[in-house]
Amino acid sequence: MRSISPPKNLFLRGIYLMTRRYLRHNVGIQSAALAFYLLFTLFPVLIFISALLGLLNLDVAAIIQALRTILPADVLNLVEMYLTYVSSNHSPQLLLFGLFFSIYFPMRATNALMRSVRTAYHLGPPRGVILPRVKALLYTVLLIITIALTLTLMTVGDRVLIYAVEHFHLPAVAAGMWARLRFPVSALVGYFALFFLYALAQDGRQPWRNIWPGTLAALAAWLFISWVYAMYVNNFANYSVLYGSIGTVIVLLIWLNLTAVTLIMGAELNGTLISLRKDGGGASL
């Protein structure tokens, strides 16, 4: 059977190569495995975040409001109930428990995503055993710190700004500007977190142009897909009718799978662009 030749148009050729990569690299299977690890990552991270909220007296409502546009209502209600309950029954022991499992399970998810990134870059299995684990541990710890700082930025910000205006004579204009910039700054933090993961998966140092396009595309696509899926679930779909009490879990699993596909395809986009630049047609898939 004769293979189909790639289109001559550069944009269509890129779409063609991305489709072939999705099929040849088994992105569907890899994303399902990553979504499985993300599911087990979610609840320990929620325990850690909830305990942190309780110890620092952070505002749960502010976090829920920030997530309202990208999470379906069913999932949002589950997260809100969980955060409210655990943060109202906080303890240092619970924080340590959540921190331990917030490192173990995200490390598994990080390893799965790094393997997918290496496949996208045609790097093969990593050399050695210790170095990949160290990279995954380093990234996981930095990710937890990033999440904690981002939550603090979103929740403590209003009270800190009001206090600064009243006691340190911070100009109201500057306070308002910072209040508006908190979420773009959080998005920028998310960009560099994903960029760092793509970079750590490499055997050596990659040029900037081999990492940033897929990182930016993955982050933008994830925000857009999450927003569209949340609107669809909230306004059109009714999973509770089809699946009963497990409807929320079904919604969560679908959202995690969409997230996994987006993260992996960001790396595949970088691999596609490298192929197009390397041979002018992307013959190397």
C-alpha positions in Angstrom: 0.0 0.0 0.0 1.5 3.3 -1.1 2.0 5.9 1.7 0.4 9.3 1.4 2.9 12.0 0.7 2.9 15.1 3.0 1.2 18.2 1.7 3.4 20.9 0.2 1.8 23.7 2.1 3.9 24.3 5.3 1.0 24.7 7.6 -0.9 21.6 6.3 2.4 19.6 6.4 2.7 20.5 10.0 -0.8 19.3 10.7 -0.1 16.1 8.8 3.1 15.4 10.7 1.4 16.2 14.1 -1.3 13.7 13.2 1.2 11.0 12.3 3.1 11.7 15.5 0.0 11.3 17.5 -0.7 7.9 16.0 2.9 6.6 15.8 3.9 7.7 19.3 0.7 6.3 20.8 -0.2 9.7 22.4 -3.7 8.4 23.3 -2.2 5.5 25.4 0.5 7.8 26.9 -2.1 10.4 27.8 -4.3 7.8 29.4 -1.4 6.6 31.6 -0.5 10.2 32.5 -4.1 11.0 33.4 -4.1 7.9 35.7 -1.1 9.3 37.5 -2.6 12.8 37.6 -5.7 11.4 39.3 -3.6 9.9 42.1 -1.7 13.1 42.3 -4.7 15.3 42.7 -5.9 14.2 46.1 -2.6 14.3 48.0 -1.9 17.7 46.5 -5.4 18.8 47.7 -4.5 17.5 51.2 -1.3 19.5 51.1 -2.9 22.6 49.8 -5.8 22.4 52.2 -3.4 22.0 55.2 -1.4 24.9 53.9 -4.6 27.0 53.6 -5.5 26.2 57.2 -2.1 27.0 58.6 -1.7 30.2 56.7 -5.3 31.2 57.0 -5.6 31.6 53.2 -8.9 32.3 51.4 -10.5 29.2 49.9 -13.1 31.3 48.1 -10.5 33.3 46.2 -9.0 30.1 44.8 -12.4 28.7 43.8 -13.2 32.0 42.1 -9.9 31.8 40.2 -10.6 28.3 39.0 -14.2 28.9 38.1 -13.6 29.6 34.4 -11.4 26.6 33.7 -13.0 23.8 35.8 -16.4 22.2 35.3 -18.9 23.0 38.1 -19.0 19.4 39.3 -15.3 19.2 39.7 -15.2 22.7 41.2 -17.7 21.7 43.9 -15.7 18.6 44.7 -12.5 20.6 45.1 -14.3 23.3 47.1 -15.8 20.8 49.5 -12.5 19.0 49.9 -10.5 22.2 50.5 -13.1 23.6 52.9 -13.2 20.5 55.0 -9.5 19.8 55.3 -8.5 23.5 55.8 -11.0 23.7 58.7 -9.4 20.6 60.3 -5.8 21.4 59.6 -2.8 20.1 61.5 1.0 19.9 61.0 0.8 16.1 60.7 -1.7 16.4 57.9 0.5 18.9 56.1 3.5 16.5 56.3 1.3 13.6 55.1 0.1 15.6 52.2 3.6 16.8 51.4 5.1 13.3 51.3 2.4 11.9 48.9 2.5 15.2 47.0 6.0 14.3 46.1 5.6 10.6 45.5 2.7 10.6 43.2 3.6 13.8 41.2 7.0 12.1 40.6 5.3 9.2 38.9 3.3 11.7 36.8 6.5 13.6 36.0 8.3 10.5 35.0 5.5 9.5 32.6 5.4 13.0 31.0 9.2 13.1 30.7 9.1 9.7 28.9 6.5 11.2 26.5 8.6 14.3 25.9 11.7 12.1 25.2 9.6 10.2 22.6 8.5 13.4 21.0 12.2 14.5 20.7 13.3 11.1 19.5 15.7 10.7 22.4 15.0 7.1 23.4 15.1 5.7 26.9 17.2 7.8 29.4 20.7 6.7 30.1 21.2 5.6 33.7 18.6 5.3 36.5 19.6 7.8 39.1 19.8 11.0 37.1 16.2 10.8 35.7 14.9 10.2 39.2 16.9 13.1 40.5 15.5 15.3 37.7 11.9 14.2 38.5 12.4 14.8 42.2 13.9 18.2 41.6 11.1 19.2 39.3 8.4 17.9 41.7 9.8 19.9 44.6 10.0 23.1 42.5 6.5 22.5 41.3 5.1 22.2 44.8 6.9 25.4 45.7 5.5 27.1 42.6 2.0 26.0 43.5 2.3 27.3 47.0 3.6 30.6 45.8 0.9 30.9 43.2 -1.8 30.2 45.8 -0.4 32.8 48.1 -0.2 35.2 45.3 -3.9 34.7 44.4 -5.3 34.6 48.0 -3.1 36.7 50.3 -2.7 39.4 47.7 -5.9 41.4 48.5 -5.3 41.5 52.2 -1.6 42.4 51.7 -2.5 45.2 49.3 -5.2 46.7 51.6 -2.7 46.6 54.5 0.0 48.2 52.4 -2.3 51.0 51.3 -3.5 51.7 54.8 -0.3 51.5 56.7 2.6 52.0 54.2 0.8 54.6 52.0 1.1 52.4 48.9 -0.6 54.3 46.0 -4.0 52.9 45.2 -3.1 52.9 41.5 -0.1 50.6 42.2 -2.3 48.4 44.3 -4.9 48.1 41.6 -2.3 47.4 38.9 -0.8 44.6 41.1 -4.3 43.2 41.7 -4.8 43.0 37.9 -1.4 41.6 37.2 -1.6 38.7 39.7 -3.2 36.3 37.3 -1.0 37.1 34.2 2.0 36.6 36.6 0.5 33.2 37.6 0.1 32.2 33.9 3.8 33.2 33.4 4.8 31.0 36.3 2.8 28.1 34.7 4.6 28.7 31.4 8.1 28.5 33.0 7.1 25.4 35.0 6.1 23.6 31.8 9.2 25.0 30.0 11.4 23.7 32.7 9.9 20.2 32.5 10.4 20.0 28.8 14.0 21.1 29.3 14.7 18.6 32.1 13.6 15.7 29.9 16.5 16.4 27.5 19.9 14.7 27.6 21.6 18.0 27.0 20.9 21.6 26.6 18.3 22.4 23.8 18.2 25.7 22.0 15.4 28.0 23.3 13.5 27.8 20.0 13.3 24.0 20.4 11.3 24.3 23.6 9.3 27.6 23.9 6.8 27.1 20.9 5.3 23.9 22.3 5.3 25.2 25.8 3.4 28.3 24.9 1.0 26.4 22.6 0.4 23.7 25.3 -0.4 26.3 28.0 -2.7 28.3 25.7 -4.4 25.1 24.4 -4.9 23.8 27.9 -6.5 27.1 29.1 -8.8 27.2 26.0 -9.8 23.5 26.2 -10.4 23.7 29.9 -12.6 26.7 29.4 -14.6 25.1 26.5 -15.0 21.8 28.4 -16.2 23.6 31.5 -18.7 25.6 29.5 -19.9 22.3 27.8 -20.3 20.4 31.0 -22.0 23.3 32.8 -24.4 24.2 30.1 -25.0 21.2 27.8 -23.8 17.9 29.3 -25.4 16.3 32.4 -23.1 13.5 33.4 -25.0 12.9 36.7 -28.0 11.7 34.7 -25.9 9.2 32.6 -23.5 8.0 35.4 -25.3 8.8 38.6 -23.2 9.5 41.6 -19.9 8.9 39.7 -20.7 11.6 37.2 -18.2 14.0 38.9 -15.5 11.4 38.7 -16.2 10.9 34.9 -16.0 14.7 34.4 -12.7 14.8 36.3 -11.2 11.9 34.4 -12.1 13.4 31.0 -10.6 16.8 32.1 -7.4 15.1 33.3 -7.1 13.1 30.0 -7.6 16.4 28.0 -4.9 17.9 30.1 -2.5 15.0 29.5 -3.0 15.1 25.8 -2.4 18.9 25.7 0.9 18.6 27.7 2.2 15.7 25.5 1.2 17.4 22.2 3.1 20.5 23.2 6.3 18.4 23.1 5.2 16.8 19.9 4.8 20.3 18.4 8.3 21.1 19.3 9.5 17.8 17.7 7.5 18.6 14.5 9.1 22.0 14.2 12.5 20.5 14.7 11.8 18.0 11.9 10.5 20.7 9.6 13.6 22.9 10.2 16.0 19.9 9.9 15.0 18.5 6.6 12.6 21.0 5.1 9.7 18.5 5.1 9.6 16.6 8.3 10.5 13.2 6.8 12.0 12.2 10.1 9.0 11.3 12.3 
